[in-house]
Structures are given as C-alpha cells and as structure tokens.
Amino acid sequence: MRKSSLKIPKITVVMAVWRGDEPAQIRMAIDSILHQTHSANEFIIVQDGPVSNDIAAVLHAYKNHPSVQIFPLSVNQGRGPARNH
C-alpha cells in the first residue's frame, strides 16, 4: 500500500484580546483552537492593552501550553494593529 504524500501544513493562529472581551468567551475560543483536529503549531495571543484581572487569569492559565505565546501590549492599539504587531 502506498503512503500518502500529503503533508499536514504548519498552522499559526493569531488572536487579539482586549479589556472589552468576556473572559468566558476568551476561554471558549482558546479551548476551541487548542482542540482542533489539526492543532496549531503556534498560537499567538496578543493582549491588546491592559485587561481585567479576570481576563489576565484566563491568559495565565494557558501561558505554559507548548504552542501558546502571549504578547502583552502596554497600550490598546485595536484588533487589527494588535494582530500585526
């Protein structure tokens, strides 16, 4: 039987989080991304400016996940610019 020559592509997900987001929605989005059939090789979460303690706690829970990288920005820049940072 011939082996498939299809390669699974490398996947990078970039997500921006800001103080107006709901912590429960952030957790659901992160869990969804981490539990996909083809998981992301790299999952970049940009903290777009200061966030609430609740959001900070959600992000903290994922900081040691091997594919997650969290980049905090000191000032809110908006979702588009934050993802391009």
N, C-alpha and C positions, 0 to 999 in steps of 0.2 A: 504494500500500500504506500502510495506517495505522500510524503509530508507536505503540508500546506506551506506555501512560500509567503503567505500573508504575515506581515509584521504588525503588531499592535503599536499604534502611534504613541509617542510621548504626549501626555496631556498636561497642560498647565491651566489652572483656574485662578482668576484674579477677582477678588470680591472686595468692595469698599463697604465699610461700616461707619456709621456716624451716630451722633447722640440722639437723633430723632428716630432711630430704628428701635423696634421692640426686641428685647432680649430673647424672648421665646422664639420669635421668627428667625433671629440670627442663628440660634442653636439648631433649629429645624433645617435651615439652609446648609449649615456646615455639615450636619449629620447626613443630609441627603447627598452632598458632594462626596463625602468620605465613604459612602456605602454604595456607590455606583458599581455596575458590573465591571467596567474598565475604570479602575480608580485613577485619580490624578497622580502623576509623578511629582507634581509640585502644586501646592495650593497656597497662594499668596493672599493674605488678608491685610488690607490697608485700613488702619484705624484713622479715619479722616477727622482729625482734631480731637479735642477732649471728649470723653464719653462718660456716661453714668457709671457708678460702681457696679450696677447690675450687668451692664454690657462688658465692663472690664472683667468681671468674674467669668462670664461666658468665654471670652477670649482666652483668659488664663487657663481654663480647663483644657484647651487644645494646644497650648504652647509647646508641649513636649511630643506632640504627634510627629512622626518622622517626615511626613510630607507637608506639614503646615509651617509657614513662615508668617510672622505677624510684624508689620511695619507701622509703627505709630507716627503720625504726623502731628506736629505741635499746633498747627492751625488748620481749621476746616478749609478745604480747597474746592469742595464739590466732588460728586462721584466720578465724573469723567477725568478731571485732572488728577484726582487721587489714584485712580487705577493706572494712570500713565506715569506716575511718579517713579 
